[in-house]
Amino acid sequence: MIESDFTIKGITNKVSFPIDVQGPFKDPTQNITLGLKAEFTIDRFDYGLQFNKTMDNGELFIGREVKIKIRALAVEKSPTDGRHLGDAFRLALELPSV
């Protein structure tokens, strides 16, 4: 389970979600790689994203719930730089919020 800060438009909330780690395996370029996959849902109103329109049937045009999907690869650095696959994995999970 990953727990982190998630920021949109300057508003930060805590999120937690399971992460699926696949590998390590050799990718087509012969690099040692980990596959990372995760999904979680946020309420966009929690981040100040409240624009909406009501349709003729009374339903909202844009739902409140937003599904976030993460798909990433962590590639092992060469032994000459002193880093290992675990370091690449940690870096992949510590990327700054967008």
C-alpha positions in Angstrom: 0.0 0.0 0.0 1.3 3.4 -1.0 0.4 6.5 1.0 1.3 9.9 -0.4 0.3 13.5 -0.9 -1.6 14.2 -4.1 -1.8 17.9 -5.3 -4.1 19.5 -7.9 -4.3 23.2 -8.4 -2.4 23.8 -5.1 -4.7 21.7 -3.0 -3.1 18.7 -1.4 -4.8 15.7 0.1 -3.5 12.3 1.4 -4.2 9.3 -0.9 -3.5 5.7 -0.3 -3.7 2.9 -2.9 -2.3 -0.6 -3.6 0.5 -0.9 -6.1 1.1 -4.0 -8.3 4.8 -4.6 -8.9 5.6 -6.8 -11.8 9.1 -8.2 -12.4 12.0 -7.7 -12.4 12.3 -8.8 -16.0 14.4 -8.0 -19.0 12.7 -5.6 -21.4 13.2 -5.7 -25.2 16.3 -3.5 -24.8 17.8 -6.0 -22.3 17.5 -3.6 -19.4 16.3 -5.0 -16.0 12.9 -3.4 -15.4 10.0 -3.4 -12.9 6.5 -2.7 -14.0 4.4 -0.6 -11.7 0.6 -0.4 -11.9 -1.9 1.3 -9.6 -5.4 2.9 -9.6 -7.3 5.1 -7.2 -10.2 7.4 -7.2 -10.5 11.0 -6.0 -13.5 13.3 -5.6 -12.6 16.3 -7.8 -14.5 18.7 -5.5 -11.9 18.0 -2.9 -9.4 19.7 -5.2 -11.5 22.8 -6.1 -12.6 21.4 -9.5 -16.3 22.1 -9.1 -17.3 23.4 -12.6 -20.3 21.6 -13.9 -23.4 21.9 -15.9 -26.8 20.2 -15.4 -28.1 18.3 -18.4 -31.8 18.4 -19.5 -32.5 15.2 -17.6 -31.2 16.7 -14.3 -27.9 14.7 -14.2 -24.6 16.4 -13.9 -22.6 16.6 -17.1 -19.3 15.8 -15.3 -19.2 13.3 -12.4 -17.4 14.1 -9.1 -15.5 10.9 -9.1 -12.2 10.7 -11.1 -10.2 7.5 -11.6 -6.4 7.9 -11.6 -4.4 5.2 -13.3 -0.7 4.9 -13.0 1.4 2.8 -15.3 5.2 3.1 -15.0 8.5 1.3 -15.6 11.5 1.5 -13.3 14.7 0.7 -15.2 17.8 -0.5 -13.5 20.8 1.9 -13.9 24.1 0.6 -15.1 26.4 -0.8 -12.3 28.9 2.0 -13.1 26.7 4.6 -11.5 26.4 2.7 -8.2 22.6 2.5 -8.2 20.5 -0.7 -8.2 17.0 -1.6 -9.2 15.7 -0.9 -5.7 16.9 2.7 -6.0 15.1 3.1 -9.4 12.0 1.7 -7.8 12.1 4.1 -4.9 12.7 7.0 -7.4 9.7 6.0 -9.4 7.5 6.3 -6.3 9.0 9.6 -5.2 8.3 11.7 -8.3 7.0 15.2 -7.5 3.3 15.8 -7.7 2.1 17.3 -10.9 
